[in-house]
Each structure stands twice: as structure tokens, then as C-alpha cells.
Amino acid sequence: MDQKREHKPHCLILPYPSQGHINPLIQFSKRLAHKGITITFAVPQDVLTSSSAADISASIAVETISDGYNSAAARADADPREYLVTFKKEGTESTSRLIEKLREGRGRAVDCVVYDAFLPWGLAVAKSKGLFGAAFFTQASSVNVVYYNVFKGLLKVPVTERETVLPGLPSLAVSDLPSFVVDQEKYPGVLELLVGQFDGVEDSDFVFVNSVYELEEKANEWMKKSMSIQTIGPAIPSIYLDKRIQHDKNYGLSLFKPDDICMRWLQQRSPKSVIYVSFGSIAKLEKHEMEELATALKLTGKHFLWVVRSSEVSKLPENFTDEASGKGLIVSWCSQLEVLAHDAIGCFVTHCGWNSTLEALSLGVPMVGVPWWSDQATNAKFVMDVWKMGVRAYPDDGGVVGHEELVRCVNCVMEGERAEEMRENARKWKELAKGAVNEGGSSDRNIQQFVSTLMGVTL
Ligand code: UDX
């Protein structure tokens, strides 16, 4: 065999170090690995030590780089602007060193850096080493349309008009827009980060989006006029979608420890009877918001499984855990995909983080959207009005999503007049998601094209 053919193409993957970014990039990595690409996944040291690296996958090597911070807590407390400046400096140096180290290992030289769009300096590192650079967007294409219009100066912020009309999107009310486009004051620096995702992207050799082409066709079509985006989603473990690949029920590199009791508890519940509640890895609810949610769950009279991260537990109403026992189970983290895939789940009360939204959509679970910040309101808008597989719970005049509204939404999704229609739509999107990643589907073709390009270079 030709000596060169022994060298498999090699991608270095650079995720932003939070759960909602690590998950889709790991799954994308696994898909690439399955198609014959060597993968090195690079994260700060504490991400590695706070998770079980062993569970990531035998096909993926993990290495460390530095973001200049050494714990999730320090990262969370940091001023976003300072954090990004430090990460850019430390990340550029440590990633460059890593690429050199990998070059020295026989057959391990990196061909392409796949960088999270939150870390646009990844492209400069790739180019300085003469490598391909591929941007990876972890949010929906529709949300990209909004941020790209801000980036281009076509959408002035803060937005105050009642309705915003953007190409490829339905008309958006203020409450449907990503939160930072409306209010930058509360979290200074975050909008810069989000809009900065497009810095230099036109020089990237590839631009990937964790979405399904047909799911956001108009937004994708419009984005394609400006850059050659390729949808590769849903980036969720293949076992749920693509029966050819039988490995891994979870993403790997979980920053939280799942409570195993969930699956045993769900096993005892009847089909479509349980409300699953989770607000992802970042959202911090106010105490009164937790109280409204707790009251609503009690009032529905249904079984519920509620993920309350340990940092949030103190906000639960007193004695709620005891009172809820029997009907409800509260855990600090679960294996969300296994939960969503379980027959017993009837609806998902979610903050509409993009991963959670795509996961529910891919597993056919109707949603009640209770967006907290960022892109979540826009995702909730699509869940309700475009994909019609759920409803959004709206806040009252005081800005709080009250228990009556929550009960109304849960009932609407689980047993209301439109419940069957939503379930039917959910089944439709599940099939669409499956079709996209199965052989020859839109996402599979895009991934294959990327792999073939890399193979062409190195063979
Ligand atoms: C964030 C943003 O909120 C989101 O909108 C953005 O697009 C990506 O990053 P996060 O808030 O954590 O992420 O929410 P989400 O995007 O839903 O990601 C959470 C991930 O954690 C999901 O993949 C979900 O499956 C997983 N999870 C959550 C668990 O595995 N177990 C849990 O108990 C809760």
C-alpha cells in the first residue's frame, strides 16, 4: 500500500467549554470518526477532570488546551469580555503548541481545525499552520440569521420595534428575538460574543451548522447566499437516529453526574404520562419562578421528572421534595437523551436551549417552551408556530411565567384539542431528523463531502 494512504485525515476539534457546546461537537466528532477521520478533541484541563473522559469514545483522543481559567466556577464568574480576551490569547498559544506536538507524532499531523464559532481565533490558528479551518455553529440557522444581520449592521440593536422582519424568518415579535438583541445591559459583552461568531467566517474553508436543512429551509437558503453553510445535524448520539451506528447512548464528557434512578423510575410509569422538566446546564431561575413551576407541577396531578441542578436546589419550596414524592422525582442531572427516548415521557417543559430543542424534536417529544435567555425565545417561537410541536408559556405583566399559564400549556400539549396534532408533527420531525443523518440524507451528504475533501488532500 502507498505509504501516504496509512495517514488518516486528522481533525482537531475546539469546543467552547460548556455542556451545550461540547455535546454537539462531540457528536459531530463521532460521526467524522465513524467515517474514518482521526479526531483530537481539545478542552481545558478542568473540563477533563470534572468529567469522565473515559466515556467519550474509544475513537476520540482528548487533549488539553488552556483558556486561562481553571474551573467552571471561575469561568462562570468571569466578565465575558475579559474571558474571551484571555481565552483568545491562551487558547491561541496552547492550541498552536498542541498542533506542533501532534505533528511530531507519526501519522497524527492535523489537517483541519474545527472551531466552535464562539472561538473565531481558531481559524487564525489553523491558517497560521497552513491547515483547513472549519467553523461550527451550535445554534439554529434562524438564530444565525438574526445575529448575522446585527453583524452586518442591517439590524440595529437594541431592537424596539414591535415586529422584526428578516429574510428567511417569520415575522418576530420583540419577545421572540434572542434576548441579547433586545437587552444588552443585563449581560454586557455577550452580544459581542454572539455577533463575533461571524468574524472572518468568509475565510473558513467550511461552515457547519448543527441543524437540519429541511427544518429551517428558508433561513438556510438565505444564509447560503452569504456563506457556504452546511447543516450537519441533529448532532445527537447516533443510536437514537441511525441504526447503522450502535454505539454510545450519551454524548460523553458530561460535566454533571447523571442520577441513575431516573430510568428505573420511568420504567414504572405508563406511556406518555410523565412531564419531563429541565432548563439545561446554565439557566438560573429566580426563587419565585421555581415556586410557580413547583405549584404548576403539583396542580397538573401528573407524574413529573424534574432536573434541578445542585446549584439550584436551595430555591425549591420548602418540603417540596417530600410532598412531591410519589408523583414527582427530582434529580440533579439525568441522561437527557435516554429520558426523552423513554416511552413514559409525554411532554418536555424546556428552556428551549438549542440542543434540548433538537433532541426533543429528533425523539418526537412535544414541548412546552419556557425560554430563559439567549436564543431560546426564538427556538420556542419555531417550536410553537413553525414546527407546531408544542406551545410557549408566556410571562405575565410582571415578567413571571405563572403556575396557571404553565398548567394551561402542559394540558394543551398532553391532552388538549391540539395534542394529537402536535404529537403527529413531532413524529414527522423525528422522521425528518432521522432521514437527514441516515445514509444519503442532507446532513450525511454534507459530512461525507467534508470527509471526502479531507481524504482527497491526504490520500
Ligand atoms: C446553551 C444554550 O442555552 C443554548 O440555547 C445554546 O444554543 C447552546 O448552549 P444549555 O443552556 O445548557 O446550552 O442548553 P442546551 O442547549 O439544551 O444544552 C444542554 C445539554 O445538556 C443538552 O444536550 C442536554 O441533553 C444535556 N442535559 C441537560 C443532560 O444531559 N441532562 C440534563 O439533566 C440536562
Residues whose N, C-alpha, C, O or C-beta is under 5 A from the ligand:
A	BS01	UDX	Q19 G20 H21 N23 T138 Q139 S278 F279 G280 S281 I282 V307 W333 C334 S335 Q336 L337 C352 G353 W354 N355 S356 D375 Q376
